[in-house]
Amino acid sequence: MLFHLLFWTSLFLLITNGERGFYGNQYGEWNDSQLQPTIQKLMKGYNRYLRPNFNEGPVEIGMSLDIASIDAISEINMDYTATIFLRQRWRDSRLIFPGNESLSLDGRLVSLLWIPDTFIPDSKRSFLHDVTVENRLIRIFSNGTVLYALRITATIACNMDLTKYPMDRQECTLQLESWGYNLQDVVFYWTRGNDSVKGLDTLRLAQYSVESYYTMVSEAVYETGSYPKLVLYFALRRNVLFFILETYVPSTLLVVLSWVSFWISQSSVPARTCIGVTTVLTMTTLMMGARTSLPNANCFIKAIDVYLGICFTFIFGALLEYACAHFCTMQHQTIVDVQRELLKEFEESNGTTHLVNSMSPKKMKTEESTQQETPEQSVACEENETMDKKKEKVCSLSSVKQMSRRAASMMSIENPNNIDRHSRILFPMAFLLVNIFYWLYYLLF
């Protein structure tokens, strides 16, 4: 019995000492010289609520950007949506450790470190990407430098001047400011100047092309003090080819179509009226469609509105031209009919006077035979009176004819067909001249 007890006791001790020897390298305590720098050791005595260099001077924070994409640029809301990679660097002496290596930490450990309170003042909406985890990067270098990177999508306001739309050039900004730390606590700077911004050179947008960009260091002054600010300016030039094919070419073709009526006879009233009304209604629809993608309430007239207004004026002018030509034709026919009636009355009046003149000698002979006692002076007087009445009547008819001719010449056109002939030249020349002034003004000035 005693022998069995000693056997099992020695076996237990042997097994226990073997386990200690096997697992001792994993779970045993290491000396400080053998221990690699870990976040637990760095965080020992670390206060994340106090900024680096507290009571010693401001913290210098360098920033750089990668513009991954600009998803949408809205003229109605006057903003743009961009996805950016924001990188911030600063030095924290409390995180210095020996060696030349760097530590890449899990993004969830950012809650253990002090980080800058950087924000985008013009942002309307923004969010941090979190698929599959929050897109954050924390890297600590041996000299205490901390690299903090974020992937952010933000909708940022951009004040646009749409006076020359769609031949406009917009300058938008991306501003970075400190929310709570003023210039005595934090200083912002671009790490490599204009080279701190990447991605804009290779960016491809639907309606715009990036013309130029530059960076600037500034400060934001508020009631609570002066705060550091970094600004990225970038200019966007709109591609006008899309609008030429969608708006300018159709509106120009509608103007040319309205000129077809000048070659149609004025007697074809339904054909000319149909062309004029159809082009006016089509132009109205095109104008309404061009304004759907633009803000309805604004205090400026856009270049596309000017051109559409010019085209609408020429189309409506072609319709009015036919109305004037038709009216002049009808008036000319009416005046010709009036002149014919006056001539007919004049001829009839001349016939009656000739009849009176032919009958007057016989009457005078009978009077002479029946009244031989009448003196010669009375006969002469009667002849004079008859001639005076004839002259007065002829003068009155001729004066009426002259007045009617003057009125006809003042109120009518001798040949209304000349209106169409002149319009065939005047309308295209005027439209071409207006186009030259339009494109020169909006492209060069």
WOQUIPE-V391695 format. One record per residue. N is the residue number from 1. SS is DSSP state (a for helix, b for strand, c for the rest). PHI is phi in whole degrees, -180 to 180 (NA if undefined). D_FIRST is the distance of its C-alpha to the first C-alpha in Angstrom with 2 decimals. Layout:
n->[N/N]
ss->[SS/SS]
phi->[PHI/PHI]
d_first->[D_FIRST/D_FIRST]
//
This chain:
n->[1/2/3/4/5/6/7/8/9/10/11/12/13/14/15/16/17/18/19/20/21/22/23/24/25/26/27/28/29/30/31/32/33/34/35/36/37/38/39/40/41/42/43/44/45/46/47/48/49/50/51/52/53/54/55/56/57/58/59/60/61/62/63/64/65/66/67/68/69/70/71/72/73/74/75/76/77/78/79/80/81/82/83/84/85/86/87/88/89/90/91/92/93/94/95/96/97/98/99/100/101/102/103/104/105/106/107/108/109/110/111/112/113/114/115/116/117/118/119/120/121/122/123/124/125/126/127/128/129/130/131/132/133/134/135/136/137/138/139/140/141/142/143/144/145/146/147/148/149/150/151/152/153/154/155/156/157/158/159/160/161/162/163/164/165/166/167/168/169/170/171/172/173/174/175/176/177/178/179/180/181/182/183/184/185/186/187/188/189/190/191/192/193/194/195/196/197/198/199/200/201/202/203/204/205/206/207/208/209/210/211/212/213/214/215/216/217/218/219/220/221/222/223/224/225/226/227/228/229/230/231/232/233/234/235/236/237/238/239/240/241/242/243/244/245/246/247/248/249/250/251/252/253/254/255/256/257/258/259/260/261/262/263/264/265/266/267/268/269/270/271/272/273/274/275/276/277/278/279/280/281/282/283/284/285/286/287/288/289/290/291/292/293/294/295/296/297/298/299/300/301/302/303/304/305/306/307/308/309/310/311/312/313/314/315/316/317/318/319/320/321/322/323/324/325/326/327/328/329/330/331/332/333/334/335/336/337/338/339/340/341/342/343/344/345/346/347/348/349/350/351/352/353/354/355/356/357/358/359/360/361/362/363/364/365/366/367/368/369/370/371/372/373/374/375/376/377/378/379/380/381/382/383/384/385/386/387/388/389/390/391/392/393/394/395/396/397/398/399/400/401/402/403/404/405/406/407/408/409/410/411/412/413/414/415/416/417/418/419/420/421/422/423/424/425/426/427/428/429/430/431/432/433/434/435/436/437/438/439/440/441/442/443/444/445]
ss->[c/a/a/a/a/a/a/a/a/a/a/a/a/a/a/a/a/a/a/a/a/a/a/a/a/a/a/c/c/c/c/c/c/c/c/c/c/c/a/a/a/a/c/c/c/c/c/c/c/c/c/c/c/c/c/c/c/c/b/b/b/b/b/b/b/b/b/b/b/b/b/b/b/b/c/c/c/c/b/b/b/b/b/b/b/b/b/b/b/b/b/c/a/a/a/c/c/c/c/c/c/b/b/b/b/c/a/a/a/a/a/a/c/c/c/c/c/b/b/c/c/c/b/b/b/b/b/b/c/c/c/c/c/c/c/b/b/b/b/b/b/c/c/c/b/b/b/b/b/b/b/b/b/b/b/b/b/c/c/c/c/c/c/c/c/c/c/c/b/b/b/b/b/b/b/b/b/b/c/c/c/c/c/c/c/b/b/b/b/b/c/c/a/a/a/a/b/b/c/c/c/c/c/c/c/c/c/b/b/b/b/b/b/b/b/b/b/b/b/b/b/b/c/c/b/b/b/b/b/b/b/b/b/b/b/b/b/b/c/c/a/a/a/a/a/a/a/a/a/a/a/a/a/a/a/a/a/a/a/a/a/a/a/c/c/c/c/c/a/a/a/a/a/a/a/a/a/a/a/a/a/a/a/a/a/a/a/a/a/a/c/c/c/c/c/c/c/c/c/c/c/c/a/a/a/a/a/a/a/a/a/a/a/a/a/a/a/a/a/a/a/a/a/a/a/a/a/a/a/a/a/a/a/a/a/a/a/a/a/a/a/a/a/a/a/a/a/a/a/a/a/a/a/a/a/a/a/a/a/a/a/a/a/a/a/a/a/a/a/a/c/c/c/c/c/a/a/a/a/a/a/a/a/a/a/a/a/a/a/a/a/a/a/a/a/a/a/a/a/a/a/a/a/a/a/a/a/a/a/a/a/c/c/c/c/c/a/a/a/a/a/a/a/a/a/a/a/a/a/a/a/a/a/a/a/a/a/a/a/a/a/a/a/a/c]
phi->[NA/-66/-65/-64/-65/-68/-64/-69/-68/-66/-65/-65/-66/-67/-66/-64/-67/-68/-65/-64/-69/-78/-98/-68/-70/-89/-108/-76/-83/-98/-75/-62/-71/-90/-80/-76/-66/-121/-65/-66/-72/-68/-80/-69/77/-86/-113/-75/-87/-108/-73/-63/56/-65/65/-123/142/-73/-89/-91/-118/-94/-130/-146/-131/-124/-87/-74/-166/-117/-77/-150/-124/-106/-78/-70/-89/54/-155/-141/-113/-134/-109/-129/-105/-101/-118/-126/-128/-153/-113/-121/-65/-75/-109/-75/-141/-71/108/-116/-92/-126/-109/-99/-103/-67/-62/-72/-83/-65/-69/-91/-112/-82/-131/-68/-96/-74/-146/-106/-67/-91/-76/-91/-144/-157/-153/-98/-68/-134/-117/-84/-128/-60/-78/-129/-135/-123/-136/-113/-97/-66/-86/94/-74/-115/-107/-125/-121/-135/-114/-127/-117/-136/-101/-117/-71/-146/-72/-111/-106/-97/-63/-101/-59/-98/-104/-93/-132/-106/-117/-109/-130/-129/-109/-126/-133/-95/-78/-115/-92/-88/-67/-75/-106/-136/-127/-98/-156/-80/-65/-134/67/-67/-74/-73/-107/-122/102/-71/-68/-101/-76/-120/-114/-72/-111/-122/-135/-73/-86/-163/-158/-158/-111/-153/-105/-142/-142/-104/-105/-124/-65/-88/140/-105/-124/-70/-148/-116/-129/-112/-102/-142/-100/-116/-105/-76/-83/-85/-62/-61/-74/-64/-74/-90/-122/-68/-66/-61/-67/-66/-66/-66/-64/-64/-64/-66/-78/-62/-64/-68/-97/-98/-61/-68/-74/-86/-64/-62/-66/-70/-67/-64/-63/-64/-68/-64/-66/-65/-67/-65/-66/-64/-63/-65/-67/-67/-69/-72/-96/-69/-93/-122/-63/-73/-105/-149/-105/-140/-99/-87/-65/-69/-66/-63/-67/-64/-65/-63/-63/-64/-64/-68/-67/-67/-65/-65/-68/-68/-61/-67/-62/-66/-64/-66/-64/-65/-64/-65/-68/-63/-66/-66/-67/-63/-65/-65/-63/-65/-65/-65/-65/-65/-65/-65/-65/-65/-67/-65/-63/-69/-67/-64/-64/-65/-65/-70/-85/-66/-66/-63/-64/-67/-67/-63/-65/-69/-74/-79/-119/-75/-82/-73/-72/-68/-67/-65/-63/-61/-64/-62/-62/-63/-64/-64/-66/-65/-63/-64/-65/-62/-66/-65/-65/-66/-66/-67/-66/-63/-65/-66/-65/-66/-66/-64/-63/-66/-69/-81/-103/-137/-106/-60/-132/-62/-66/-66/-62/-65/-64/-71/-66/-60/-101/-67/-64/-63/-66/-65/-66/-64/-66/-65/-64/-62/-64/-63/-70/-64/-69/-83/-94/-105/-114]
d_first->[0.00/3.76/5.30/5.31/6.42/8.85/10.03/11.14/12.61/14.62/15.78/17.07/18.90/20.44/21.76/23.12/25.02/26.45/27.90/29.47/31.11/32.46/33.91/34.91/38.43/39.14/37.95/37.87/40.79/43.79/46.15/49.70/51.14/49.04/49.60/52.44/54.95/53.86/55.65/53.09/53.99/57.70/57.66/56.13/58.86/61.25/63.71/65.20/67.81/69.61/71.62/71.30/73.59/73.76/76.55/77.27/79.54/79.66/77.19/78.86/77.83/79.00/79.39/80.04/80.63/80.28/82.45/80.63/83.26/86.07/85.71/88.77/91.87/93.57/97.21/97.08/94.20/95.05/91.53/89.30/85.65/83.70/80.16/79.37/76.56/76.71/75.12/74.90/73.93/73.50/71.73/69.08/68.11/64.95/63.53/64.01/61.05/60.88/61.57/64.15/62.31/62.87/60.57/61.35/59.84/59.47/62.59/60.65/59.87/63.57/62.87/61.10/64.18/67.71/70.21/74.02/75.66/77.99/79.94/82.93/85.76/87.84/84.98/85.54/82.23/79.26/75.63/72.69/71.33/67.77/67.02/64.24/63.48/65.95/68.01/67.30/66.52/65.08/64.98/64.42/65.64/64.44/67.67/67.11/69.46/68.52/69.80/69.93/71.34/72.17/73.64/76.16/78.76/81.56/84.94/87.27/90.82/93.68/97.23/99.49/103.23/104.34/108.04/108.09/105.68/104.99/106.18/104.21/101.87/99.09/97.22/93.82/91.33/87.59/86.88/83.67/83.50/81.07/80.64/79.71/79.85/83.38/84.79/83.44/79.88/79.99/82.31/82.50/83.75/83.88/81.66/84.22/87.40/88.79/86.19/83.54/84.55/83.64/84.33/87.86/89.49/87.81/87.93/89.82/91.24/93.20/96.39/95.99/95.55/94.23/97.24/95.86/93.29/92.64/90.36/91.25/89.59/90.95/90.08/90.14/91.89/91.03/91.60/88.17/88.77/88.91/86.11/85.48/86.61/86.56/89.02/89.24/92.71/93.26/96.48/96.58/99.62/100.13/100.88/104.27/104.41/102.53/105.02/107.97/106.92/105.96/108.68/111.40/112.33/112.50/114.57/116.94/117.37/118.19/120.93/122.35/122.20/124.28/127.01/127.49/129.62/132.26/133.09/133.41/136.80/137.43/138.55/135.00/133.83/130.66/129.37/129.84/128.53/125.43/124.60/125.08/123.06/120.22/119.81/119.88/117.16/115.00/115.35/114.36/111.19/110.37/110.82/108.52/105.83/106.00/105.27/102.15/99.84/101.50/101.40/104.07/104.98/105.89/108.74/109.68/111.31/109.40/111.00/110.16/111.88/114.97/115.12/114.56/117.25/119.63/119.01/119.46/122.72/124.12/123.13/124.64/127.68/128.20/128.23/130.71/132.82/133.39/134.20/136.80/138.22/138.51/140.13/142.63/143.45/144.15/146.16/148.11/149.02/150.07/152.28/153.82/154.63/156.20/158.28/159.46/160.52/162.34/164.10/165.05/166.46/168.23/169.79/170.88/172.38/174.25/175.64/177.06/178.69/180.33/181.59/183.06/184.70/186.23/187.62/188.99/192.14/193.27/192.80/194.73/197.57/197.84/197.84/200.58/202.66/202.21/202.41/205.05/205.88/202.45/202.89/201.16/198.99/197.16/196.29/194.87/192.72/191.27/190.35/188.66/186.64/185.42/184.34/182.46/180.49/179.59/178.36/176.29/174.59/173.85/172.48/170.18/168.68/168.18/166.46/164.04/163.25/162.60/160.33/158.30/157.91/156.78/154.22/152.98/152.61/150.72/148.37/147.66/146.82/149.35/146.70/143.28/141.83/141.88/138.98/136.64/138.08/137.43/133.97/132.90/133.32/132.67/129.31/127.57/129.04/128.01/124.48/124.13/125.38/123.00/120.05/120.97/121.06/117.83/115.70/117.19/116.48/112.86/111.83/113.58/113.68]
//
